[in-house]
Amino acid sequence: MRFVVHMHFDKDNNILLPPWYRIGFASMIKEALRQADATSKLYELYYGNAKKNRPKPFTFAVKLNISGVEKSTVNYLKPGNPFVSFYISSNDYEFTMTVYNGLLKLKQYAIYNNAIIIDRFNLLPEKTFPESKAVFDIFSPIVVRKVDENRKGTGYVHVNDSTYKQMLFYSIRSQCKFLGDSYLLNNDDITMDTSSAFTVKIPNYNKKNPDKPEVITATDGCIAIQAPHEVLQLIYDIGLGARRSQGFGMLEVVG
């Protein structure tokens, strides 16, 4: 289930956003969940201190019209207009409706000192995958972690790396926990065509040195995947790869 939130900043100019603006929108989802969930069940489940790294059943994408950059150590982004489209997708109906209701309560929010006002919502048509193959447009860049033989993260892998597809398989197999603990995805159950995908570099907030952003290697373009239909449905609903709940890995179906 996915919907789009149409919003606008409350000023037409002098809007400045850091390159890691996605973090601000991730915090908006977190606050919406807290606002709407009176029992704090879902908020505590996914954002409780002891479970802050728990995999979350959603992804999102933020669409802005960026017209320029204010050069500095951070290189702030300058939107060409105040309008924002905020897409949210999940395979969990309760989670989606809780976030939706929380955003209704919020009405407005501050994204890095820029007040943003919610205008309206649109529920998007459901997509299904009766076939075992789909071509996806990468709606927000895919991040794939590089892991060693002990499955310990060692950074990010770019799409032309010889290990890219294997690393992405590990990521998808991990995501299949959302299909049930007993679900098993084997290497020969899935094939990927990344010939229409390309590498992008994305600055991200660096806690250790805020003036020197971390650079995330990600993938944009298109990707074709052949896999069981329930796996295609899952990665469409909750996104593909790592950092999905931080605004990465959202897919749209081509055609």
Order of alpha helices (4+ residues) and beta strands (2+ residues): beta-alpha-alpha-beta-beta-beta-beta-alpha-beta-beta-beta-beta-beta-alpha-beta-beta-beta-alpha-beta
